[in-house]
Amino acid sequence: MYKRYFWGLIFILIFISSLSFGKTIKVIDSLKREVKISLPVHRIVALNSDALEVLRILNAQDMVVGVFSGIVREKRFWGDLAKRPKVGKWNKPNIEAIVTLKPDIVIAYTRSPGIELERKLSAFHIPVLRLDFYKVKTLINEVNILAQVLNKKQAAMEFCNWYTKYIKQFSKIKNIKKRPLVYIESYTEYHSVGPGSGGHEICELAGGKNIAGDFSIPYPRVTPEWVVTQDPDIIVKAAAWGRGYELNYPIFLNKLRKRIINRPGWRHIKAVKTERVYVIDSSIWSGPRAIIGIAYLAKWFHPKIFTKLNPESLHKEYLEKFQYIPFKGVYVSQK
């Protein structure tokens, strides 16, 4: 009788274990590939800041066992995550370091690192999930994909509802017929943004008309003379600083703004004449916080329409509610 009871108990334990372990899930990532992942996922290597920020949104930061080396530039923003083992650069990771950490998944951008990442990690049965998290129109879908893998659907729903609520505030822009001409300069001098780039996307969402919007490539190089001939109403420069959380004063951003204003011949541009030249930190220019960048742009583009919009308040709510850190820092230049 006891023997029968013992084996009955063993069978029940095996059955319960089979419900929790040994499962697999198939998801379609941002490369439109079917990725097979074993569940449950407990160990994650995040190769970039956007993925890491979404993991914190989903309250899954404790699963992170490896991070990109560049995280040390923002120690205050990332806190304990900056102390996790490093696996090399976001675009050139150290395969040996990743394998040593025995992750259940590795999260990377769609374009970089190259496909050799999958080729090398497949030998160790480590799947790579390609999710960008820096495009406004695909962010919600990507957050839900990761939430499905990590069993964090409730946290994803809370964030997506919050995000959608604020995105709807910009819907009134669709009815605006007169849009200001905007020259957007990416991180490198005289590299603008065209269709397919995050900068072009948020410019349109904020109600601007991108003067490089007819180019056929995402990041076209332009000449100073071309910008002068286009005579934009507004100039927005994205600063590859990415450390706005650590700034107490806008000195760096203001210096960059001054250099743009003083470029040879640019005093003839309407944006310079009217002092509508702005510099914005990369941390709110793309990624999960691009909605903050859109809020700033909307205020700059249409100040009479968005009188009640407060980008700082929006940013504060995001950091405290979804990143679990207090609001601080400087993210835009000042006149």
C-alpha positions in Angstrom: 0.0 0.0 0.0 2.8 2.4 0.9 4.7 1.5 -2.2 1.6 2.2 -4.3 1.2 5.6 -2.5 4.9 6.4 -3.1 4.8 5.8 -6.8 1.5 7.6 -7.1 3.1 10.7 -5.4 6.1 10.5 -7.8 3.8 10.4 -10.8 2.0 13.5 -9.6 5.2 15.4 -9.1 6.5 14.4 -12.5 3.2 15.5 -14.0 3.3 18.9 -12.2 6.9 19.4 -13.3 5.9 18.7 -16.9 3.4 21.5 -16.8 6.1 24.0 -15.7 9.2 22.8 -17.5 10.0 21.4 -20.9 7.6 23.8 -22.6 8.6 25.7 -25.7 7.1 28.8 -27.2 7.4 30.1 -30.8 7.3 33.8 -31.4 7.8 36.0 -34.4 10.5 38.6 -33.8 11.2 41.9 -35.6 13.1 40.1 -38.3 9.8 38.2 -39.1 11.5 35.0 -38.0 10.0 32.3 -36.0 12.1 31.9 -32.8 11.7 28.8 -30.6 12.4 29.4 -26.9 12.4 26.9 -24.1 10.3 27.9 -21.0 10.5 29.2 -18.4 13.1 31.9 -19.1 15.2 32.8 -16.1 18.5 34.1 -17.5 18.8 36.9 -20.1 21.6 38.7 -21.8 20.6 42.2 -23.1 22.9 43.6 -25.7 21.5 47.2 -25.8 20.0 49.8 -23.6 16.5 49.7 -25.3 16.1 46.1 -24.5 17.3 46.6 -21.0 14.9 49.5 -20.5 12.0 47.3 -21.6 13.1 44.6 -19.3 12.9 47.1 -16.4 9.4 48.2 -17.7 8.3 44.5 -17.4 9.9 44.3 -13.9 12.2 41.5 -15.3 15.5 43.1 -14.4 16.3 40.3 -12.0 16.5 37.9 -14.9 19.4 39.9 -16.5 22.7 38.0 -16.1 24.7 39.9 -18.8 24.8 43.4 -20.2 26.6 45.3 -23.0 29.8 47.0 -21.9 28.6 50.6 -22.7 26.2 50.5 -19.8 28.9 51.9 -17.5 28.4 55.3 -19.2 25.1 55.6 -17.3 25.7 54.1 -13.9 23.3 56.3 -12.1 20.4 55.6 -14.5 21.0 51.8 -14.5 21.9 51.3 -10.8 22.7 47.7 -10.0 22.2 46.6 -13.6 25.5 48.4 -14.4 27.3 45.9 -12.1 26.1 42.8 -14.0 28.7 40.8 -16.0 29.7 42.5 -19.3 29.5 40.7 -22.6 31.3 43.2 -24.9 29.9 45.9 -27.2 26.3 46.0 -28.3 27.3 45.5 -31.9 30.3 43.3 -31.3 29.6 41.0 -28.3 32.0 38.5 -26.8 30.5 35.1 -27.6 32.6 33.3 -25.0 31.4 35.7 -22.3 27.8 35.1 -23.4 28.1 31.3 -23.4 29.8 31.4 -20.0 26.7 33.0 -18.5 24.4 30.3 -19.8 21.5 32.6 -20.8 18.1 31.2 -21.9 17.8 34.0 -24.5 19.9 36.9 -25.9 18.1 40.1 -26.9 19.6 42.1 -29.8 18.7 44.7 -32.4 17.4 43.5 -35.8 20.3 45.0 -37.8 23.3 44.6 -35.5 25.1 42.5 -34.4 25.1 40.5 -37.7 23.5 37.1 -38.3 26.8 35.4 -37.2 25.5 35.9 -33.7 22.9 33.3 -34.3 25.3 31.0 -36.1 27.8 31.0 -33.2 25.2 30.7 -30.4 23.2 28.0 -32.1 26.0 25.6 -31.3 25.2 26.2 -27.6 21.4 26.1 -28.1 21.1 29.8 -27.1 18.3 31.5 -29.1 18.6 35.1 -30.2 15.5 37.3 -30.0 15.7 40.3 -32.4 13.6 43.1 -31.0 14.3 46.8 -31.6 12.2 48.8 -29.1 13.3 52.1 -30.7 10.5 52.6 -33.2 7.3 54.2 -32.0 4.9 52.3 -34.2 6.3 48.9 -33.4 7.1 49.4 -29.7 3.9 48.0 -28.2 4.0 44.9 -30.4 7.6 44.2 -29.4 6.9 44.8 -25.7 4.0 42.3 -25.9 6.2 39.7 -27.6 8.8 39.9 -24.9 6.1 39.8 -22.2 4.7 36.6 -23.7 8.1 35.0 -23.5 8.7 36.1 -19.9 5.2 35.7 -18.6 4.9 39.4 -17.8 1.6 40.2 -19.6 0.2 42.2 -16.7 3.2 44.5 -16.6 3.1 44.9 -20.4 -0.6 45.8 -20.4 -0.1 48.5 -17.8 2.7 50.1 -19.8 1.0 49.7 -23.2 -2.2 51.3 -21.8 -0.2 54.3 -20.4 1.8 54.6 -23.7 -1.3 54.5 -25.9 -3.1 57.1 -23.8 -0.3 59.6 -24.4 0.2 58.8 -28.0 -3.5 59.6 -28.6 -2.8 63.1 -27.4 -0.9 63.7 -30.6 -3.7 62.5 -32.9 -5.0 66.1 -33.3 -1.9 66.8 -35.4 -3.4 64.8 -38.2 -5.8 67.7 -38.8 -3.0 70.3 -38.9 -2.6 71.5 -42.5 0.4 73.9 -42.0 3.4 72.1 -40.7 6.7 73.8 -40.0 9.7 72.8 -42.2 12.2 71.0 -39.9 15.8 70.1 -40.4 16.7 67.2 -38.1 20.3 66.4 -37.7 21.3 63.0 -36.3 24.3 62.3 -34.1 26.9 63.0 -36.8 27.2 66.4 -38.3 25.2 67.0 -41.5 23.6 63.5 -41.4 19.9 64.0 -41.5 17.0 61.5 -41.1 14.9 60.1 -43.9 12.0 57.5 -44.2 12.8 54.4 -42.2 14.5 56.2 -39.4 13.2 56.8 -35.9 13.9 60.6 -36.2 11.8 60.9 -39.3 9.0 59.0 -37.6 8.8 61.2 -34.5 9.1 64.4 -36.5 5.9 63.5 -38.4 4.2 62.3 -35.3 5.0 65.7 -33.6 3.5 67.6 -36.6 6.6 68.6 -38.5 7.5 68.4 -42.2 11.0 66.8 -42.5 13.0 68.6 -45.2 14.8 65.3 -45.8 11.5 63.3 -46.0 11.8 62.7 -49.7 15.2 61.0 -49.5 15.3 57.2 -50.2 17.7 56.3 -47.4 17.2 56.5 -43.6 20.3 58.6 -42.8 21.3 60.8 -45.8 24.4 63.0 -45.6 23.5 66.6 -46.7 25.6 69.7 -47.3 25.4 72.9 -45.2 24.5 74.8 -48.4 21.5 72.4 -49.0 20.1 73.1 -45.5 20.4 76.9 -46.1 18.5 76.6 -49.4 15.8 74.6 -47.7 15.4 77.4 -45.1 13.8 75.3 -42.4 11.5 76.9 -39.8 13.0 74.7 -37.0 16.3 72.9 -36.4 16.5 69.9 -34.1 19.8 68.3 -33.3 20.0 64.9 -31.7 22.9 64.7 -29.3 24.7 61.4 -28.9 25.2 62.1 -25.3 22.8 59.7 -23.8 23.6 60.7 -20.2 20.9 63.3 -19.6 20.0 61.6 -16.3 23.4 62.6 -14.9 23.3 66.2 -16.0 22.4 69.0 -13.6 22.8 71.9 -16.1 22.3 72.1 -19.9 25.9 73.3 -20.5 26.8 70.6 -22.9 23.5 70.8 -24.8 23.7 74.6 -24.9 27.3 74.6 -26.3 26.2 72.2 -29.1 23.2 74.5 -29.9 25.5 77.5 -30.1 27.9 75.7 -32.5 25.0 75.0 -34.8 23.8 78.6 -34.7 27.3 79.8 -35.5 27.8 77.6 -38.6 29.0 79.6 -41.6 26.1 81.0 -43.5 23.4 79.6 -41.2 22.5 83.0 -39.8 20.4 83.4 -42.9 18.2 80.4 -42.0 14.8 81.2 -40.7 15.2 78.8 -37.7 18.4 80.6 -36.6 16.8 84.1 -37.1 13.9 83.2 -34.9 16.0 81.2 -32.4 14.0 78.0 -33.0 17.1 75.8 -32.7 16.9 72.9 -30.3 19.2 70.1 -29.0 17.7 66.9 -27.5 19.5 64.1 -25.7 19.5 60.7 -27.3 18.0 59.0 -24.3 14.6 60.6 -25.2 15.1 60.7 -28.9 14.6 57.0 -29.6 13.8 53.9 -27.7 11.0 53.4 -25.2 11.3 57.1 -24.2 10.8 58.4 -27.7 7.3 59.4 -26.5 9.0 62.0 -24.3 11.0 63.3 -27.3 7.7 63.6 -29.3 6.2 65.6 -26.5 9.1 68.1 -26.7 9.0 68.3 -30.5 5.2 68.9 -30.4 5.7 71.8 -28.0 8.4 73.3 -30.2 6.5 72.8 -33.5 3.0 73.8 -32.3 3.3 75.8 -29.0 -0.2 77.3 -29.4 -1.8 73.9 -29.8 0.0 72.0 -27.0 -0.2 74.6 -24.3 -1.0 72.1 -21.6 1.4 69.4 -22.7 4.2 69.0 -20.1 7.1 66.8 -21.4 8.9 66.9 -18.0 5.8 65.7 -16.1 5.4 62.9 -18.7 9.0 62.0 -18.3 8.8 62.0 -14.5 5.8 59.7 -14.6 7.6 57.3 -16.9 10.7 57.1 -14.8 9.0 56.6 -11.5 6.3 54.3 -12.6 8.1 52.1 -15.2 11.8 52.5 -14.4 11.5 52.6 -10.6 13.9 55.5 -10.3 13.4 59.2 -9.3 13.1 61.9 -12.0 16.2 64.0 -12.5 18.6 65.2 -15.2 18.6 67.6 -18.2 17.5 66.5 -21.6 17.1 69.5 -23.9 19.0 72.7 -24.5 17.8 76.1 -23.3 18.1 79.5 -24.9 
